[in-house]
Amino acid sequence: MDDPNEKAVAIDIMDSSVDEALEAKEGYVLDVALYENNGLKTAADGRTVLIPQPTNDPDDPFNWPQLKKLSILFVITFIAFLPDFNSATGVPALIPQSLQWQLSPNTIQYKLVGQCAALGICAVLTAILSNYFGRLPVLLAFQVLGFATAVWCAVAQSFHSYLAARILTGFGIVAQAGGMMFIKDMFFFHEHPRMINIWSGGVIVSPYLGPLVESFITWKTSWRWGFWVHTILSAVALILLVLVCDETWYSRSKQTGSRGPRQGHVPRLLGVAQWPAMRESGATLTRALSRPFIAISKLPVLLCVIYYFINFAWVIGVNATTSVWLSSLYGFNGKYLGLFYLAGIIGTVFGEVAGHWLHDGIATYYARRHGGRIEAEVRLYAAYLASAIMIVAVVILGFALQNVWHYMVVAVCYGTQVVGIMIATTAVNAYLLDSYPEGSGEVGAWIVFGRTFGGFMATLIEIPWVTKTGAARVFGVQAGTISAAALILVFLQIFGKRIRKAQRGMVFLS
């Protein structure tokens, strides 16, 4: 991406178009000089072809001012930040809650894994509803529910009430599951990696910022205030959503008379403005229900979900059990637990900064050596680096906990693992978006599904597994699974393009 305020510039020679579906199969070409017909719309630099080509309609989200698009992305990132902030806020609260409700911390943690399952299910539901009712009304409805359940978490008087509230916060997953849709709707191909990197940064940092805040809160006052902080943030997000966000769905079919919503802001928020155009475009309930299952039937999508499931499982497992290890092995109180979570935040920042240039740099280098063409599988090169980083971090972390090495060793490995998952998140999402631009919402939802069910599995087994077997051996096994998952990357880089061609794109039912 070049200038952040870039606008579409038309080279006025003759009309032209770019076949995005063909580019997804054969590789994307961004250099305008490589096209026979240079009447293509380009970025402000005059060289980078805009893929897909925007229409001349000012209501086309591609033609919105860059400030508006970035503002919407900021709000989407903020909303995507909230579900895992809520989930992780409960980690330092385990001990005071166990005293209040006369349950062991392990019992509370075990029963709360249902929230991870709810998040995964709601991710797929988000993709279905957004393709039937529109992006904006689904975002609004789920965020209203997310705010209501945030209040419920803070005021729950019994464990079962608290458990129900935590499970229902799964509806807040909407911006995580739908983030790829918004990015694809508003931004061009050459902008995708950096925009995904920004959005995923909000998702990755939230499980560390939540415990940091809650640890200091439980150190000085009631654990409930951590959930009141989440409630306040949810209210702010809801207000920003209403004021800033807009409907990004837009029909690019030449057969439809109405391309997308206009009318007033309130009708767009409620889904009234989108309804006629979406029905005319063929967005039936049958089609919306079938889209996620058609997406997961594509082997590259399934393999990427498995890769992410394996890698994120151990990130969540480490994060969900950190307070237990630090309290029992190092005698940390709330104050020091809170400070420790800075390691995860620093890791996210490092991963964010590295990813800002890494993904584009790899693609640019590849294009120079391959006639200007960028194939989707190029995005996976960064994931090799991510896997190597996570393997090293997990192995050393296991030995550090097993032998009770200095807590700074634990902190460095903890943060380093986050750097790896941050890079992997952008790489995998960018690969799937490049491979299946027509299924942006579905591939994003399945990646979230893999992540949350990885967390579901790891949270169930981590503490009893380490207690029984020992940290060094357990984390060694986890490093082995990360290594095995890296073989998926090798397979996709060798066979991915051929598989995508053989299976073809996502053809959705009418």
Number of C-alpha atoms within 10 A of each C-alpha: 17 11 9 11 10 14 17 20 16 18 14 10 10 10 12 12 15 18 11 19 19 11 19 22 19 16 21 24 22 22 17 20 14 14 14 7 13 19 16 26 27 24 21 17 13 16 16 19 29 26 23 19 18 20 13 9 11 11 15 20 24 25 17 16 14 17 11 15 22 17 14 22 23 19 21 25 22 22 29 27 28 29 30 27 26 26 23 21 28 26 23 31 23 21 19 16 20 16 11 12 12 10 14 14 18 18 11 19 18 15 13 21 22 19 24 25 20 21 29 26 20 23 29 27 20 25 29 24 17 20 22 22 22 27 29 22 22 24 27 19 16 21 25 18 15 27 23 17 24 28 19 21 26 19 16 15 12 11 16 11 13 17 18 17 22 24 20 21 29 26 26 31 31 30 31 29 28 27 26 26 27 23 26 26 19 23 21 19 20 20 18 23 27 20 24 24 25 19 27 24 25 23 24 27 23 25 27 27 22 28 31 27 24 31 29 20 21 21 17 11 12 13 23 20 16 27 25 17 20 23 23 14 18 26 19 15 22 22 13 18 21 15 11 15 24 21 22 24 25 21 19 14 10 9 10 15 11 18 22 23 26 12 11 10 16 13 15 21 23 17 21 16 20 28 18 14 19 23 15 15 20 15 19 17 16 13 17 22 19 15 22 22 14 17 25 18 12 18 15 25 24 16 17 24 25 18 24 25 22 25 31 25 23 25 23 22 20 22 21 26 18 20 25 21 15 19 14 10 15 14 11 16 16 22 17 16 24 25 14 26 24 19 21 27 22 18 26 29 19 19 27 25 16 15 26 20 13 19 24 18 12 16 21 17 12 16 20 11 10 11 11 20 20 25 23 24 24 21 24 24 19 20 23 18 14 25 24 16 19 27 23 15 24 28 21 20 25 24 20 20 22 17 13 15 14 11 15 12 16 24 18 18 25 26 25 26 29 29 28 27 24 28 30 28 25 29 27 25 27 29 21 23 27 29 28 25 23 20 25 26 29 31 32 27 33 27 27 25 25 23 26 27 24 26 28 24 19 23 26 19 12 20 21 12 14 17 10 9 10 16 22 20 16 21 25 19 15 21 24 15 16 22 18 14 20 20 13 17 23 15 12 19 18 12 13 19 20 13 14 20 12 9 13 13 20 19 11 18 15 12
